Amino acid sequence: MAAACVLGTGLLVTGVAAQAKEFVSIKGNTVNVREQPNTRSTTLWELGSGYPLQVQQRKGKWIKVRDYEAPLGWVYAPLTQKTPHRIVTARTANLRASPTTNSKIVGKLQQNEIVRTLKNSGSWAQVRSESGRQGWVSKNLTWGW
């Protein structure tokens, strides 16, 4: 019985580890998201640099991805990177001087704006926008890693 419990626990831990969310972001200026994992397949979306994606499946050098709204399709993995980015999902988000709602607002981020994640602290992410603005944003106003 004890051996069965240990074995069962090992399987549970392995199952949880296998379900860990893997994220990537777009490396090129514009990358095609395709219906199937090949270059002859229909292009469903074009995504810009830094766009964060969650990996759902791998097939050779292709990855099936989703964003914060829904599954998107297949991307050629060498066109992605492990540089963390976030997309603003709220209509606007305050960019703050430090990771608290009491700190000074140093800027605003707009919906669908892509920001580079520099650091995480609890429910906050320190980010830098494409224009170079830097500060802290509440993670619940964004999606990514």
Backbone as a ProteinNet text record, in pm:
[ID]
protein_1_A
[PRIMARY]
MAAACVLGTGLLVTGVAAQAKEFVSIKGNTVNVREQPNTRSTTLWELGSGYPLQVQQRKGKWIKVRDYEAPLGWVYAPLTQKTPHRIVTARTANLRASPTTNSKIVGKLQQNEIVRTLKNSGSWAQVRSESGRQGWVSKNLTWGW
[TERTIARY]
82.2	0	87.1	191.2	280.1	350.6	391.4	458	362.7	237.6	137.7	119.1	118.2	104.8	224.3	344.2	465.4	463.7	428.9	422.2	317.4	201.3	93.9	137.8	207.7	257.8	356.6	444.7	541.6	473.4	366.8	292.9	223.6	171.2	103.8	203.2	319.2	420.9	464.5	487.3	526.3	417.5	291.2	179.4	171.1	189.6	185.4	300.9	419.9	536.1	516.2	454	432.4	332.7	248.8	148	195.6	320.3	371.7	357.7	316.9	294.6	427.7	445	565.1	525.8	603.4	578.3	696.4	666	766.8	716.7	802.3	758.3	814.3	751.8	792.2	927.7	1019.5	1154.6	1164.7	1099.7	1111.7	1020.4	1031.4	942.2	798.5	776	643.6	659.9	578.2	583.4	442.6	434.7	306	266.2	138.3	78.6	-3.2	25.1	-34.9	-136.2	-223	-327.8	-270.1	-166.3	-100.2	51	125.8	269.2	355.1	331.3	414.7	398.8	494.1	495	395.1	337.7	237.7	96.9	83.4	-46.8	-91.7	-220.9	-281.1	-231.2	-198.3	-161	-289.1	-302	-419.8	-399.8	-278.2	-245.4	-103	-75.1	61.5	84.4	189.6	218.2	349.4	353.8	471.7	569.5	683.5	794.1	750.9	791.8	764.9	631.3	540.6	407.1	420.1	363.3	376	277.6	324.9	243.9	266.2	161.5	173.9	181.8	279.3	298.2	198.5	124	27.3	75.7	155.2	199.2	323.7	405.5	523.5	513.6	557.4	561.4	681.9	791.3	915.4	962.6	987.6	1032.7	916.5	794.9	676.1	613.8	552.1	479.8	337.6	244.4	105.1	90	34.6	33	-106.3	-117.9	-238.5	-195.1	-287.8	-262.3	-363.9	-381	-469.7	-617	-651.9	-792	-827.6	-740.2	-778.5	-658.2	-674	-571.6	-557.4	-433.2	-408.9	-370.4	-282.4	-232.6	-88.2	-14.9	122	223.6	335.5	445.6	573.5	659.9	790.1	875.3	910.8	976.1	1103.3	1189.9	1309.5	1278.9	1153.5	1115.2	1062.6	1080.1	1039.5	1162	1142.2	1251.4	1200.2	1291.7	1257.5	1271.2	1256.2	1260.7	1120.1	1100.5	965.3	903.9	780.8	701.5	560.7	490.1	349.6	272.1	142.5	53.3	-49.6	-78.3	-176.9	-315.9	-391	-525.4	-634.2	-601.9	-697.5	-701.3	-807.7	-818.2	-697.9	-663.6	-541.2	-487.1	-358.7	-294.9	-195.8	-196.2	-100.4	37.3	136.2	276.2	324.1	370.7	402.5	551.3	591.8	732.2	779.7	689.9	724	602.6	620.8	513.6	406	341.8	228.1	129.5	4	-97.8	-84.2	-4.3	17	131.1	209	325.4	284.4	374.5	350.3	327	229.6	204.6	305.5	385.9	489.7	452.5	338.9	293.7	170	118.8	1.1	37.5	-15.4	-2.1	-139.9	-143	-268.8	-296.4	-424.1	-464	-389	-343.6	-268.1	-124.4	-78.9	61.3	147.9	258.7	352.5	464.2	495.6	602.4	698.1	822.8	927.1	926.6	917.1	920.8	1066.3	1095.3	1230	1244.9	1137.2	1143.6	1000.9	984	854.2	866	761.9	756.5	612.1	581	444.2	347.2	247.4	145	180.4	306.4	353.2	464.7	474.1	583.4	648.6	780.1	853.1	872.5	831	830.4	892.4	928	976.9	899.2	844.9	768.7	864.2	811.7	892.2	954.1	883.3	933.4	1037.4	1060.7	1162.7	1109.4	979.7	921.7	935.4	969.9	991	916.2	861.6	791.7	727.3	636.9	569.9	423.3	372.5	231.6	174.9	49.2	-19	-34.8	7.2	-0.5	-142.8	-243.1	-380.1	-435.1	-358.2	-395.8	-322.9	-245	-162.2	-169.3	-109.6	-99	38.6	99.4	230.2	314.3	442.6	533.5	651.8
-118.9	0	126	128.3	244.3	265.8	154.6	165.7	225.9	187.2	241.6	390.4	433	576.6	655.1	601.5	669.2	678.1	568.4	567.3	667.2	667.3	760	904.1	934.8	1070	1110.3	1017.4	1045.9	1079.9	1007.8	1034.9	1170.2	1203.1	1331.9	1446.1	1434.6	1539.4	1552.2	1439.4	1442.6	1507.1	1471.7	1529	1678.9	1727.2	1871.2	1940.6	1883.4	1943.4	1948.2	1844.5	1840.5	1947.2	1994.8	2093	2236.9	2255.1	2390.2	2471.3	2595.6	2680.2	2724.9	2698.8	2743.6	2862.1	2968.8	3087.9	3116.4	3179.2	3230.7	3366.9	3439.8	3564.3	3569.8	3650.6	3662.5	3731.8	3672.9	3726.7	3822.4	3792.7	3875.6	3996.3	4080.7	4196.7	4153.6	4057.6	4002.4	3853	3774.5	3629	3578.3	3483.8	3424.9	3314.5	3314.1	3203.7	3126.6	2996.7	2916.7	2815.5	2773.2	2677.3	2540	2499.9	2371.5	2395.9	2298.6	2318.3	2299.6	2385.5	2386.7	2521.3	2556.2	2687.2	2696.9	2585.5	2588	2613.3	2603.6	2619.3	2765.7	2785.9	2918.9	3000.1	3127.3	3218.7	3271.6	3248.2	3292.1	3429.7	3456.2	3579.8	3621.2	3749.6	3801.9	3871.1	3830.2	3886.5	3962.8	4071.5	4156.9	4118.9	4180.9	4156.2	4164.3	4064	4061.1	4001.7	3978.6	3929.5	3800.9	3797.5	3678.5	3568.2	3445.4	3329.3	3216.9	3139.6	3019.9	2900	2813.6	2693.3	2586.7	2532.1	2426.3	2289	2287.4	2159.7	2183.7	2080	2086.2	1975.4	2008.6	1909.5	1945.5	1870.9	1903.9	2042.1	2129.9	2266.4	2364.9	2314.7	2399.5	2392.4	2501.8	2504.2	2555.2	2487.7	2532.6	2629.1	2747.9	2853.3	2911.5	2980.5	3055.7	3188.8	3284.2	3409.3	3420.3	3539.3	3555.2	3534.8	3536.9	3521.7	3381	3317.6	3189.9	3121.5	2993.7	2927.4	3001	3012.4	3087.9	3000.6	2903.8	2821.7	2782.3	2763.5	2712.6	2819.4	2822.7	2915.2	2833	2872.5	2807.9	2849.1	2752.7	2779.3	2865.6	2848.1	2933.3	3083.5	3118.9	3259.7	3315.5	3236.2	3280.4	3287.9	3349.9	3365.9	3344.2	3328.4	3309.3	3440.7	3552.8	3684.1	3717.1	3736.7	3757.6	3891.6	3884	4001.6	3985.8	4096.2	4098.7	4183.6	4154.7	4237.2	4298	4425.2	4493.1	4448.3	4391.6	4341.7	4439	4527.7	4629.5	4743.2	4822.3	4936.5	5030	5062	5135.5	5078.7	5092.8	5046.3	5152.5	5179.3	5274.8	5211.8	5286.5	5248.8	5324.9	5254	5317.1	5312.4	5403.6	5415.2	5295.8	5234.3	5116.7	5022.5	4898.9	4799.7	4812.1	4928.7	4948.4	5044.7	5033.3	5123.9	5264.7	5281.5	5413.3	5490.6	5423.8	5491.9	5582.7	5672.8	5772.1	5705.3	5757	5710.8	5781.5	5701.9	5758.8	5749.7	5686.8	5676.2	5589.6	5578.8	5496	5397.7	5277.2	5177	5155.9	5135	5118.6	4970.5	4937.6	4800.9	4751.6	4627.2	4557.8	4606.5	4695.8	4738.7	4624.3	4599.2	4494.8	4560.4	4503	4553.9	4440.4	4474	4377.6	4364.4	4241.7	4218	4219.9	4306.4	4317.8	4241.2	4241.8	4183	4157.8	4059.4	4031.5	4044.2	4096.5	4107.4	4086.8	3964.3	3932.6	3952.4	4037.4	4060.1	4176.5	4217	4328.6	4285.3	4352.2	4328.4	4461.9	4465.2	4583.5	4565.6	4665.2	4652.6	4774.9	4755.8	4866.1	4862.9	4977.4	4986.8	5002.1	4988.9	5004.9	5144.9	5243.5	5381.7	5406.5	5306.7	5321	5357	5384.7	5412.7	5287.8	5308.2	5195.4	5219.1	5112.8	5122.4	4990.5	4995.6	4876.3	4876.5	4759.5	4744.9	4623.8	4635.5	4524.5	4410.9	4289.5	4176.5	4145.5	4175.8	4141.9	4232.3	4330.9	4418.5	4377.8	4271	4224.6	4071.9	4018.2	3873.1	3842.9	3737	3696.1	3647.4	3677.2	3633.4	3725.8
0	0	0	84.1	91.5	-42	-105.7	-235.7	-339	-333.5	-426.7	-403.5	-278.4	-246.6	-297.2	-277	-324.2	-475.6	-541.7	-687	-734.6	-671.1	-707.5	-689.8	-581.3	-557.3	-664.9	-702.9	-808.6	-939.5	-971	-1094	-1087.3	-970.5	-953.4	-972.4	-910.8	-923.5	-1069.2	-1135.6	-1276.5	-1360.9	-1334.7	-1410.1	-1392.9	-1271.9	-1245.6	-1316.9	-1308.6	-1374.2	-1525.3	-1580.2	-1725.1	-1769.7	-1677.4	-1712.8	-1689.8	-1649	-1626.6	-1755.2	-1740.4	-1857.1	-1916	-2044.1	-2115.8	-2203.5	-2192.7	-2271.7	-2363.4	-2475.2	-2568	-2615	-2682.9	-2745.7	-2887.2	-2969.7	-3109.3	-3118.7	-3198.1	-3213.6	-3331.9	-3441.2	-3560.9	-3558	-3659.5	-3669.9	-3690.2	-3781.5	-3807.1	-3831.7	-3763.1	-3776.3	-3807.3	-3901.1	-3938.8	-3841.9	-3805.5	-3731	-3833.3	-3845.1	-3951.5	-3898.6	-3989.2	-3955	-3921.5	-3994.9	-3975.1	-3959.4	-3904.4	-3882	-4008.2	-4108.2	-4229	-4299.4	-4383.6	-4449.5	-4565.4	-4606.9	-4714.1	-4659.4	-4530.1	-4465.3	-4465.5	-4457	-4454.4	-4335.1	-4359.6	-4251.7	-4186.9	-4056.1	-3981.4	-3918.2	-3871.3	-3800	-3832.8	-3817.5	-3821.4	-3688.2	-3618.5	-3487.3	-3489	-3413.8	-3409.4	-3299.5	-3303.6	-3212.1	-3065	-2988.3	-2845.4	-2804.9	-2900.5	-2864.9	-2782.9	-2660.3	-2575.8	-2616.4	-2610.7	-2648.3	-2548.6	-2524.3	-2442.6	-2535.3	-2511.1	-2592.6	-2546.7	-2642.9	-2613.5	-2657.8	-2765.1	-2822.1	-2905.6	-2920.4	-3007.7	-3111.8	-3233.7	-3342.1	-3427.7	-3410.9	-3480.5	-3438.1	-3534.8	-3505.1	-3498.1	-3487.7	-3481.4	-3342.7	-3299.9	-3173.7	-3196.1	-3132.8	-3135.2	-3017.6	-3045.7	-2944.6	-2923.3	-2809.6	-2777.9	-2718.4	-2721	-2651.1	-2538.3	-2481.8	-2366.5	-2400.7	-2528.6	-2568.1	-2613	-2691.6	-2752.8	-2818.2	-2855.9	-2937	-3070.5	-3120.4	-3244	-3361.9	-3340.1	-3449.8	-3426.4	-3537.6	-3533.2	-3573	-3499.9	-3526.3	-3537.7	-3631.5	-3646.7	-3526.2	-3441.2	-3312.6	-3321.6	-3423.3	-3429.5	-3444.1	-3472.4	-3484.3	-3351.2	-3244	-3110.8	-3020.3	-2904.5	-2809	-2666.9	-2574.3	-2433.3	-2356.2	-2424.5	-2360.5	-2312.6	-2180.5	-2128.7	-2168.4	-2212.4	-2250.7	-2195.2	-2189.7	-2147.7	-2247.5	-2260.2	-2341.5	-2246	-2264.7	-2180	-2223.8	-2130.3	-2160.4	-2115.5	-2023	-1978.2	-2079.8	-2075.7	-2167.2	-2150.7	-2026.3	-1993.6	-1864	-1843.6	-1720.6	-1674.5	-1545.4	-1490.3	-1481	-1521.6	-1506.7	-1383.9	-1282.1	-1153.6	-1121.8	-1032	-993.2	-910.8	-834.7	-755.7	-752.1	-705.9	-713.5	-604.8	-598.6	-507.7	-572.8	-534.8	-589.1	-531.9	-426.3	-365.9	-431.8	-516.9	-575.5	-692	-724.7	-830	-965.8	-1040.9	-1178.2	-1268.9	-1340.1	-1426.7	-1574.7	-1604.5	-1742.6	-1752.7	-1873.2	-1901.2	-2012	-2001.4	-2106.5	-2167.3	-2297.8	-2370.5	-2398.1	-2414.3	-2445.8	-2569.6	-2564.2	-2669.5	-2685.2	-2598.3	-2601.7	-2548.6	-2616.7	-2576.4	-2496.3	-2379.6	-2295.4	-2260.1	-2242.3	-2204.8	-2053.5	-2002.6	-1858.5	-1811.6	-1715.4	-1661.2	-1530.2	-1449	-1316	-1267.9	-1181.3	-1120.5	-969.1	-907.4	-762.4	-718.5	-676.3	-636.5	-750.8	-730.3	-833.1	-925.5	-925.3	-1008.6	-1101.6	-1216.4	-1311.1	-1344.3	-1337.9	-1383.4	-1533.7	-1611	-1756.4	-1823.3	-1949.9	-2033	-2163.3	-2200.7	-2326	-2443.1	-2562.7	-2684.1	-2691.5	-2636.6	-2638.3	-2529.2	-2442.8	-2339.8	-2201.6	-2191.1	-2059.1	-1973	-1846.4	-1756.2	-1625.9	-1569.2	-1442.3	-1407	-1311	-1260.8	-1301.8	-1339.2	-1376.1	-1301.6	-1261.6	-1197.9	-1299.3	-1261.9	-1355	-1399.1	-1314	-1352.2	-1462.7	-1505.7	-1617.9	-1746.4	-1736.5	-1848.6	-1857.6	-1964.4	-1979.3	-2037.9	-1994.1	-2043.8	-1928.1	-1940	-1832	-1824.1
[MASK]
+++++++++++++++++++++++++++++++++++++++++++++++++++++++++++++++++++++++++++++++++++++++++++++++++++++++++++++++++++++++++++++++++++++++++++++++++

